[in-house]
Amino acid sequence: MNHEYEVIKKFERHGKQMVTVRIGNAAHVMSLEEWHKVYGRNHQDKWKTKVDWNRFRPRIEYNKKDVSKNGRDFMLTRQQNIFLAKKTFTELVFNTAYIEGCNVTFPQTQTIIDGAVVSGISVDDIQTVLNLRDGWKFVINSVDATLTLEYICKINEYVSRNESLEWGVLRKGTVGVGDFIPSIPIKENVLKEIERINGINSPIDRALEYFAYACKQQLFWDGNKRTSTMVASKILIENGEGILTIGKDNAEEFNITLNNWYLKNELQPLKDCLRKCIRTLEI
């Protein structure tokens, strides 16, 4: 193991002084307090210093990710996060369609997004991809908007257009997800939950809490996972925390943990899975 370190960045997060340290191709994000415990408060030599990792015990809420020589920690500026969303736009559409069982390949997804004709694809699947294209565009162009029920309904209006009984409004009847039958959402209760979630300090926790709540409540007639994915990503993007995109590698775990959340009220495994699905940018 390479025991030489390089301080990449000092920054403030949620009122706490933080530091990012590169070890080889890995970066550790820790509080300045922890840094002082490891290296001493008056330590001045910040380049190519030997590290005694036996003294360091990382706290669970701090992330570790691979970075390049000129890498940085996982936090992005809003502009960088929007760049990431635009750069991975086709992937976002494809992954969101995939978890809904949409039978299209990645190249076919790109072709549909571009507005070209694709043979052998059902009209319903084409409609789903086009709706996701428009929904993701709306989210990327409106990250500064306040998260309100009206905003959430607007996203559902995009993703469920011509695919459900009504789109862009709270459902008024009963639906079932396998053996799980959620109650009909009451607007006043939904508004209280949105207010509660908006009060969560950590953007990642806020995004995952919203996703879990909205999926289980089944706020809309259709497109709940798609809408929840986009709302969670809006929260992440505006705070430089990446994008939620659930791909093939995490699909099985996601489906299992989501079903257990519905039927067994097991929330933490779902959130742990979703954390693995947050994509960020390496620069």
ABEGO torsion letter per residue (X at the ends): XBABBBBABBBBBGGBBBBBBBBEABBBBBBAAAAAAAAEAABABABGBBBBAAABBBBAABBBBBBBAABBBABBBAAAAAAAAAAAAAAAAAAAAAAAGBBBBAAAAAAAAAGBBBBGBBAAAAAAAAAAAAAAAAAAAAAABBBBAAAAAAAAAAAABGABABBGBBBABBBBBEABBBBBBBAAAAAAAAAAAAABABAAAAAAAAAAAAAAAGABABGAAAAAAAAAAAAAAAAGAEBBBBBAAAAAAAAAAAAAAAAAGBAAAAAAAAAAABBBBBX
